[in-house]
Amino acid sequence: MGVTGKMYLGNPPNEADGWLQIGSCEDADGVEWLLYGKNQDHNPEWWTYKVVADGRAKGKANYWFGHHVKTGRISYSRDAMLLETHRPELHEKIRALILISQQSE
């Protein structure tokens, strides 16, 4: 695992602001991660996602990125790249959750 150091606390978004909890999964360290999503007002083909540790996680406990519904493309934000680089197994699980949630809409 590429993440070491200080423990950080996950900060879930406010569901009153339109955020939906899409799902959850566990990483290699046994930390549960929650996936929240929200349709972008200015372009409904893009969703914003936040991945949040349910409790504390090493190195980073919150990740933000976007996803294009039609193409399946994940935006290349700094957080998306950090998630893929330092937590590749979590990145794959989150990507699968997103694809499943988009198919059910």
VENUR-V272978 format. One record per backbone hydrogen bond with DSSP energy under -0.5 kcal/mol. CO is the residue of the C=O (numbers start at 0). NH is the residue of the N-H. E is the energy in kcal/mol with one decimal. If there is no record, write none. Layout:
# VENUR-V272978
co = [CO:CO]
nh = [NH:NH]
e = [E:E]
This chain:
# VENUR-V272978
co = [1:5:7:12:13:13:14:19:19:22:24:26:30:31:32:33:33:34:34:35:36:37:39:42:44:45:46:47:48:49:49:50:51:52:54:56:57:60:62:64:65:66:66:67:72:74:76:77:78:79:80:81:82:85:86:87:88:89:90:91:92:93:94:95:96:97:98:99:101]
nh = [3:58:56:14:16:18:17:21:36:34:32:29:26:53:24:35:51:21:22:49:19:47:42:45:68:39:66:37:64:35:51:62:33:54:9:7:59:52:50:48:74:46:68:71:67:76:80:81:82:83:84:85:86:1:90:91:92:93:94:95:96:97:98:99:100:101:102:103:104]
e = [-0.6:-2.9:-2.6:-0.6:-1.8:-0.9:-1.6:-0.7:-2.5:-2.8:-3.5:-1.8:-2.3:-3.1:-2.0:-0.5:-2.7:-3.0:-1.3:-2.2:-2.6:-3.0:-0.6:-2.1:-3.5:-2.4:-2.2:-2.0:-2.0:-2.6:-0.5:-2.3:-3.3:-1.7:-2.7:-3.2:-2.1:-2.8:-2.8:-3.4:-2.3:-2.5:-0.6:-2.2:-3.0:-1.6:-2.0:-2.4:-2.7:-2.2:-2.3:-3.0:-1.9:-0.9:-2.6:-2.1:-1.8:-2.8:-2.5:-2.1:-2.1:-2.3:-2.3:-2.4:-2.4:-2.3:-1.6:-1.2:-0.8]
